[in-house]
């Protein structure tokens, strides 16, 4: 069986096409098993817990002629995500927000680009600003809501809110600025 043939997009709500949902779920699956077999890296361990529940392109409330990408992901807090104070470690929260190409804050950027232009970008991080509001504890259900702010030809940005569904409070909020790197020229060597 080819990788990705077992992906069920029917579990993801929202108006994004099945093809776009499949690509997002495939990206998460590839992170979980980047070598063809399950990986025990910390990043892969976190990715294995994420469940995408919505992927949509919606009119912006503030500017109805423009659209925004929206992706919702859920995760249950387990012991491996906790710090010594028995709450989710801030580094784990940051990892969920910014996990390479498959991050919660990157998914709406991909969804909007793929839905509107047929080509979704993942980009690379330039800046990630996170504000921590309240702790999340063992067994809490977290709902990560990410939306696009702006998509340009090179600069991409999104906002992300991590909500504690169990305790009805905001855990963290973030703004993520990404960029589409230029392609290196064949004759150019790396410069610092």
N, C-alpha and C positions, 0 to 999 in steps of 0.2 A: 504494500500500500504506500502511495506517495505521501510525504509529509504534508499535513494540512487537509487530507481527505476526510479526516474524522472530526473536523471542526463543525460545530452546530451553531449557526448564526441566529437560529430562531429564538435563542435564549437572550438575545440582545434587543431591547426595545429601541424605538427611535426611527426616524425617517431616512437614515443613511441606507444606501443600497446594500443588498446582501454581499456584493463584491467588496465594498469598502469595509464592512464589518468583518468579512472573512480575512482581509489583509491585516486588520488590526489584531484579530485573534491569532493569526498565524505569526505575527511579530512577537506576541507574548509567548506563544508555544515555542518559538525558536529560541527565545531567551531561556526558557525552562530546560530545554534540551539542545543547547547550541552545538554539541558534538554528536548528536544522534542518540545519546543516552542521557538520562537525568544527571544534572550537575549538582554538586553540593556547595557551590559558591554562595556567598551571602546574597548577592544580587538575584541569582536564580531562585534561591529559597524564598525571597520576598515576591518575586514575579509569580511563583507557583501558587501564591495565596490570593492574587488579584482576580476578581471576577468582573468583567465588563458587563454592565447592565443596561446602558443606553449609549447610542451614538446618533447624533442628529445635526442637521443644519437648519437653523431657525432665523427668522428676521430679528435683528437687534431691537430691543425695546426702545433704546434711546434714538435709533436711526433706522426706521422700518425698511428703508430702501437698501440697507446693507444687511449682510448675513453674518452669523457667527456659528462656529462649530461648537458642539457641546458633547462631552463624553462623561459618563458617570461610571465609577468603578467602586466596588465594595471589597472590604477585607475584614476578617475577624482577627482581633488582637490575640495572639498566642504568646507563650513564654519566651520564644526566641526573639520577639520584638521589644521586650521589656528591658529597662535599665535597672540599676540597683535600688531605685525607689519604687519599683513595681508598676511603673507607667511606661508608655511607649517612649522609647529613646528618640530624641530629636533627630538623630542621624537616620533612624529608620523612617521617620516621617519625611525627611528630605529625600531619602532614596526613593520612596514611593512617588514623590512629586517629580524627581529628576532621575529616572533610570534610563540612561543612554537614549536610544531611539524609541524605546517602548514605554516611555514615562507617561504618567497620567496627564501631565501638563502638555505633552507633545501630541497626544492622540487627537485633541480637537483641531490642532493645526493641520494634521494630516487629513482629517475628515472634511474640513472646509475646503482645503485645496483640491482634494480628489472630487468632491461634490460639485464645485463650481468651475474648475478648469480642467478636470480629468487627470490632474497630476498633483498628488499630495507630497509635500516635503516634510522631512523630519528635522533637518537642520542640526546644528551643534550649539551647545549652550554658550552664551556670552555672560549672562548674569542671572542669578536666581536669588531673589529676596524673599525670605520667609519670616513671618511673625507667628510665634507660638502663643496660643490663647488659653488653652486648658489641657490638663492631662487626659489621656485615654488609658483605661485599665484592662487587665486580663479579661477576655471574653467580650469586650465591647465590640460592637459592629461599627466600622467606620465607612462613611460614604464620601468619596472623593469626587467633587464636582469641578470639572475643568471647562473653561470656555476660552475662545480666542478673543484677543483684544484687537490685533491688527495683523494683516498679512501683506507684506510688500514683496518686491522681487528678491530682496536680500534679507531684510529684517522680518522676524516673525515674533509675535508675543502672545502670551496667554496668561490667564489668572486661574488660580486653583484654590479651592476651599476644601479642607478636610473636616467633615462634620461627624460628630459622635452621635449616631442614631440611637444608641442605648440610653445616653444621658442627656440628649437634646441640647448639645452645645457645640460651639466651634472649637476645634482643636488647633488648627493652623490655617493660615492663608498665605498665598505666595503669588508673586508676579515673576514670570519666566521669560527672558528675552533670549531669542535664538537667532542664528543667522545661517544662511545657505552659503557654505564656503565656495570660493571660486575654484575651478578645476586647475590643478597645477599644469604648467606648460611642460611639454616633454623634454625640452632642452634645459629647463631651469632646475638647478639643484636647490635643496632646502636652504633657506636663509633665516637667520635669527636676528 
